[in-house]
Amino acid sequence: MKLIIKLTTMLLFISITGCGEQDKQAKASDPVVLKTQLEALDKAKQVERMLQDAVVQQRKTIDESTHSQGQ
């Protein structure tokens, strides 16, 4: 019975200690990760704007060609 209590106590201590160190490491790298994610988001927004502009231009071209053929 004492062995089970000792093992349980040791496992609990190890798990608590291990989790605390991982949290510290994650918090230390948060600004770098956040900056990288924000840069990726900005690039994605730029690509989206370019695609939207291309769609608008393509629609104008289609409309112009459709209207000129009908006249």
ABEGO torsion letter per residue (X at the ends): XAAAAAAAAAAAAAAAAAAAAAAAAAAAAAAAAAAAAAAAAAAAAAAAAAAAAAAAAAAAAAAAAAAAAAX
